[in-house]
Amino acid sequence: MGTKQYDSATDLITFSRASGGTFLGSNGLLQTAANNIPRIEYDATGAVKGLLIEEARTNLLNYSNDFTNAAWSKTNLTVTANQATGPDGTVSATEVGITSIPQNSYGIHFSTSTSGALSFFAKQNTERFFLIVRGTYTSGDWAIFDLSNGTVSKSPTYSGSSTEMVPMGNGWYRCVLQSAQASTVSAFSVSGSGTDNTTSTAGTVYLYGAQLEVASFHTSYIPTISSTATRARDLAEIPTSAFGYNNDKGSLVIDVLTPVADQFMPIVTFNTSSYYNSRGLWKSNYNLSVASTLYVCSAYDGNLTLLQLGTQTQAVYAKLGLSYGDSQRAVKDGNTVVSGTSLYPNPTRLHLGGRENGLQSQCWIKSIQYYPRQLTDTQLQELTT
């Protein structure tokens, strides 16, 4: 901030979270941060993703990593706990093997009447292995996760909005069905090394950490035992008095990753406890000519300045910049700078991601810079390229 360099999330940020939270650490393992400890997450290659900020979420699947429990119904499968090293680096993965074929005669299921984002960790064990995951028990509603190469496909009639395979290192993937619409979620219907969902051969696969969230996108894993469990929200803020905030002229640049999701997400906001006196960068799901994927820059002091910065079509980092002074100006990824009337709210703090009034986000903040002066358009473009 300003001319001082801060390298740790705790150097300047006031952070709280009233629960633990999981994340992928720099050692490549899934780990848990204690209450009120920020999570600096890494990807499977060891590259830093940034400070993870998430809204509160609940995992609705009981016994999320105990597939031997009776809460999970099994058909023609062998299910053996603690047979391999899981994403957390301990011997915590369950081996699931097919004992009978053909299709639809085997599976491991958790029945629920709730739809949402379904996710689980999986790793190939024998042969070229597929997981066929059904949103319902009907044969036409499936997605195939190929654990040999990290690709996923789905049936033309699949009712979920999207699918994803996230590499987690050491051969593990987090397999995701976003916004699966189902009256009964068949969390796992497992097949062996076939070419589609109608042919397969017997084999085994490792499973870990199932999760169902009432949301349009998944968040970090929330372990459960005999009941559902909730991860509290992350709340991160910096008092404006801590870094020489200039209310008349200033600039902010942020490098941030957000999910592709139809949800209103504050990314970084100067504000008070009220919606008044705010200025910041958001991802909007309001229909401002492009729905659900629009980055915006806004300021509010009773009036509103709203600048549209561009769209997001996939989960990639965006470099966003804003400046205020003679006018309010903003840019995304070094593109054309857009401008509007400058307003002069009087914020008392800088919020990262969500804020205490319930507006929340999921984002990874890789870097953030503040300048107590209004940068030129060229400087904003250079800093966001």
Protein Blocks (a to p, Z undefined) as FASTA:
>chain_A
ZZbccfbfklmpccddfbdcddddfkopacdddehiacddddfkopafbjcdddddddfb
ghkllmkbmklccehiacdehkbccfkopafbccdddfbdcehiaccddddfbdcddddd
dddfedcddddddfblbfklccdddfknopacddfklcbfbdcdddebjhiacdddehia
cfbdcfbacddddfbfkbccddddddehiaddddfbdcdddddfkbccddddddddddfk
lnopafkbccdddddddddddddddfbdcddfbfghiacddddfbdehighiaccdddde
hiacdddfbdcfbdcdddddddddjbccddeehiacddddddddddfbdcehiafeopac
ddddfbdcddfbdcdfklmmmmmZZ
